[in-house]
Amino acid sequence: MEQAFHTLIGRVLNIPAGQVERTTGLLKEGATIPFISRYRKEVTGGLDEVAISQIKDQLDKFTELAKRKETIISSIEEQGKLTAELKKRIEDSWDSTELEDLYLPYKPKRVTKAEIARKKGLEPLAHIILLQQERDLSLRAEAFLNEEVESVQAALQGARDIVAEWVNENEEARNTVRNSFQYTATISSKVVKGKEEEGAKYRDYFEFSEPLKRCSSHRLLALRRGEAEGILRVSISPDTENCLDRLKRRFVKGRNETAQQMETAIEDSFKRLLKPSIETEFAHVSKTRADEEAIRVFAENLRQLLLAAPLGQKRVLGIDPGYRTGCKIVCLDAQGNLLHNETIYPHPPQNEKSKAAGKISQLVSTYDIQAIAIGNGTASRETEQFITNIRYDRKVQIFVVSENGASIYSASKIAREEFPEYDVTVRGAVSIGRRLMDPLAELVKIDPKSIGVGQYQHDVDQSALKKSLDQTVESCVNLVGVNVNTASKHLLTYISGLGPVLAQNIVNYRKENGPFSTRKELMKVPRMGEKAFEQSAGFLRIQGGKNPLDNSAVHPESYPVVEKMANDLGCTVEELIKDKELRKKLELKNYLTDKTGMPTLMDIMQELDKPGRDPRQAIQVFSFDPSIKTIEDLKEGQILPGIVTNITNFGCFVDIGIKENGLVHVSELADRFISDPSQVVSIHQHVKVKVLSVDLSRKRVQLSMKNMTE
């Protein structure tokens, strides 16, 4: 069975079966995707995280399918209807649709029209109609009259009900209808009468029709949301006339009375059974595809957000802006610890500008502040202008930071554990300040769905979404690596091989014994077994420890290789890292072994070149146009600086310094055709945009990036 899986997965993903087999072997041993892609390249043939994840998904899918096949075979066997031929067809099938078609005639049913007709003894008459050879059908039908079947018409109706069910359960008939749906299906929607006002946001779909295969994921999800909210009625229909013609050509054999009865049964089967069944199937398949696309977009946006440029370990003043309730101020040390908090009131109604400016200036001096982070919510622009106009006794960088999810964090259990004595406003300001220092370390504390970079995230399959987003967070955390002596429990949880319990144990060990001085010391952490250490050690960094390799992505299992390199050159490992000329003298082929191949050696050399380097880009200061503060300030044709805040299938949203983000439609992203907006833009990218139109009533802004240079 396993060998069959490897072949099937290889065929689906176009990966050699041998690579699939070796990769699934590692997964079954408990290896994580980040570990396999980073440290087992020789085994997998260099497969990346995406390919390994796809192999895992396909393995899960075929495993579930194998269980389903066992259930189906067992069910048919219990009925005494399992033939050797049918069993072989089921065993040979790895297509879930085909499998369910094979099972359909034997599937236990609720009471159907056909079942009622069978109990009345009309199945032989149904066979007569199916054969279409009887010349005087009415006369034959009279033989089936009894207390329950009072007329010829009733007998023929019951027989047709049975024939309709047979047609519905016929594999070829179902594939005929399926084929018609695939090539001719149209998805349509109409507004539910009386819901026009309530569902105004769906007015584009009040009278909508489009070929299903051309319906984009965001439109399909919008339709399904409108349907779920009771605003729209949505249906998927094929070319009915063509579909019925094909079914009749398949089943109708002549022009006599029985052939006419057969035609009537086919029409009933199509309308009552086949079409609703296949429509449900296509509704599910199209929704699944739309979900997958929306989840892919969300995961890519999340990846970009998590890997946003960090300021690094600097002393930061965080500000959560507000008008009446004031601006919450926090001062953080270089590790993100809260040193001081208070509130200032520089805006209306208090207008304590002078007092507030003096306080900010004093805090910058007292706490040796190097950068200021301002949340991008209410009063953000006014606060930014106010902070920028203050004179400081040093150079202070000023940044506007996304607030998305900060309120979710500040009210969460995690925030209460971190700051039990402070209210939500202080916690929110801390989150804003820490996001500037290290977006990844702070954002892992928030449910990804609350970070504000999704597309219909509440409408897609929630378990599939969670799985994808968790995998994305895990991938990002392990790509960057974490400082084991400063990382929070929440950040450590995502490290390959750890999880919540070991993460907490590492934090507890740190508190009791002080910082780790070597990676090897991690083995003293309760419940840290050899497997967990193998999976996690390469992603955990120790800065200023005893072994310089502990602050790199070189895995401890490869330390002997590096030590041999240093020994061969007559130097220390530290000298080898510092001296590029020394490294150039190495002949890598001399260090090849059964377990250490050229991919690992190349990774080691790359890591020795810049040990522990952060793969994220350097942060850049950004300024909005000072003359634009509200949507009323916008005029068509204006060219403005902006920041990309969200990417969807239909374009991207750009913050231009007002409450409403503007939309750059996919057709306005570039002077060439763009199918995927993420090919052109990325989250937090600084761009220049032109204002195309402003709809004040709907608070919508249309922008363009054509002929714009960043």
Sequence and secondary structure as in RCSB ss.txt:
>XXXX:A:sequence
MEQAFHTLIGRVLNIPAGQVERTTGLLKEGATIPFISRYRKEVTGGLDEVAISQIKDQLDKFTELAKRKETIISS
IEEQGKLTAELKKRIEDSWDSTELEDLYLPYKPKRVTKAEIARKKGLEPLAHIILLQQERDLSLRAEAFLNEEVE
SVQAALQGARDIVAEWVNENEEARNTVRNSFQYTATISSKVVKGKEEEGAKYRDYFEFSEPLKRCSSHRLLALRR
GEAEGILRVSISPDTENCLDRLKRRFVKGRNETAQQMETAIEDSFKRLLKPSIETEFAHVSKTRADEEAIRVFAE
NLRQLLLAAPLGQKRVLGIDPGYRTGCKIVCLDAQGNLLHNETIYPHPPQNEKSKAAGKISQLVSTYDIQAIAIG
NGTASRETEQFITNIRYDRKVQIFVVSENGASIYSASKIAREEFPEYDVTVRGAVSIGRRLMDPLAELVKIDPKS
IGVGQYQHDVDQSALKKSLDQTVESCVNLVGVNVNTASKHLLTYISGLGPVLAQNIVNYRKENGPFSTRKELMKV
PRMGEKAFEQSAGFLRIQGGKNPLDNSAVHPESYPVVEKMANDLGCTVEELIKDKELRKKLELKNYLTDKTGMPT
LMDIMQELDKPGRDPRQAIQVFSFDPSIKTIEDLKEGQILPGIVTNITNFGCFVDIGIKENGLVHVSELADRFIS
DPSQVVSIHQHVKVKVLSVDLSRKRVQLSMKNMTE
>XXXX:A:secstr
 HHHHHHHHHHHHT  HHHHHHHHHHHHTT  HHHHHHH HHHHTS  HHHHHHHHHHHHHHHHHHHHHHHHHHH
HHHTT   HHHHHHHHH   HHHHHHHHGGGS     HHHHHHHTT HHHHHHHHHT  S HHHHHHTT SSS  
SHHHHHHHHHHHHHHHHHH HHHHHHHHHHHHHH EEEEEE TT TTTTGGGGGGTEEEEEGGG  HHHHHHHHH
HHHTTSEEEEEE  HHHHHHHHHHHH   SSHHHHHHHHHHHHIIIIIIHHHHHHHHHHHHHHHHHHHHHHHHHH
HHHHHHT     S  EEEEE  STT EEEEEE TT  EEEEEEE  STTT  HHHHHHHHHHHHHHTT  EEEEE
SSTTHHHHHHHHHTS  SS  EEEEE  TTHHHHHTSHHHHHH TTS HHHHHHHHHHHHHH HHHHHTTS GGG
SS  SSTTTS HHHHHHHHHHHHHHHHHHH EETTT  HHHHHTSTT  HHHHHHHHHHHHHH S SSGGGGGGS
TT  HHHHHHHGGGEE TT SSGGGGSS  GGGHHHHHHHHHHTTS HHHHHH HHHHHT  GGGG  SS  HHH
HHHHHHHHHSTT   S         TT  SGGG  TT EEEEEEEEEETTEEEEE SSSS EEEEGGGS SS  S
 GGGT  TT EEEEEEEEEETTTTEEEEE TT   
